[in-house]
């Protein structure tokens, strides 16, 4: 296995883990999504709340496929 594949897998796993952690955190989902939107906005990325909902749904679907 090439080193780049291992590095990509580790980074992908870290991102997926962070996403799952955020989605299942004890905080209300709406509060968490607002925080995510604020972080993205601070970085110059603007998402409407409906787009954030779609993104969350997509991440959940992909996680469920892997389990």
C-alpha positions in Angstrom: 0.0 0.0 0.0 1.4 3.4 -0.9 2.0 5.9 1.8 -0.3 8.5 0.2 -3.2 6.0 0.5 -2.5 5.4 4.2 -2.3 9.2 4.8 -5.5 9.7 2.9 -7.3 7.0 4.8 -6.1 8.5 8.2 -7.2 12.0 7.2 -10.6 10.7 5.9 -11.1 8.7 9.1 -10.3 11.7 11.2 -12.8 13.9 9.3 -15.5 11.2 9.5 -14.8 10.8 13.2 -15.1 14.5 13.8 -18.3 14.6 11.9 -19.8 11.7 13.9 -18.6 13.3 17.1 -20.3 16.6 16.3 -23.5 14.9 15.2 -23.9 12.7 18.3 -22.6 15.2 20.8 -24.8 15.9 23.9 -25.5 19.4 22.7 -28.7 20.1 20.7 -28.2 19.4 17.0 -29.5 22.9 16.1 -26.9 24.5 18.4 -24.1 22.4 16.9 -25.2 23.3 13.3 -25.2 27.0 14.2 -21.6 26.7 15.6 -20.5 24.9 12.4 -22.2 27.6 10.2 -20.4 30.3 12.3 -17.0 28.6 11.8 -17.6 28.2 8.1 -18.7 31.8 7.8 -15.6 33.0 9.6 -13.6 31.1 7.0 -15.5 32.8 4.2 -17.8 29.8 3.4 -21.4 30.6 3.3 -24.1 27.8 3.6 -27.8 28.3 4.0 -29.4 26.3 6.9 -31.1 24.1 4.3 -27.8 23.3 2.7 -26.4 22.4 6.1 -29.3 20.1 6.7 -28.5 18.4 3.4 -24.9 18.1 4.3 -25.7 16.5 7.7 -28.1 14.0 6.0 -25.5 13.1 3.4 -22.8 12.5 6.1 -25.3 10.4 8.1 -26.2 8.3 5.1 -22.5 7.7 4.3 -21.8 6.7 7.9 -24.7 4.3 8.0 -23.5 2.7 4.8 -20.1 2.0 6.4 -21.6 0.5 9.6 
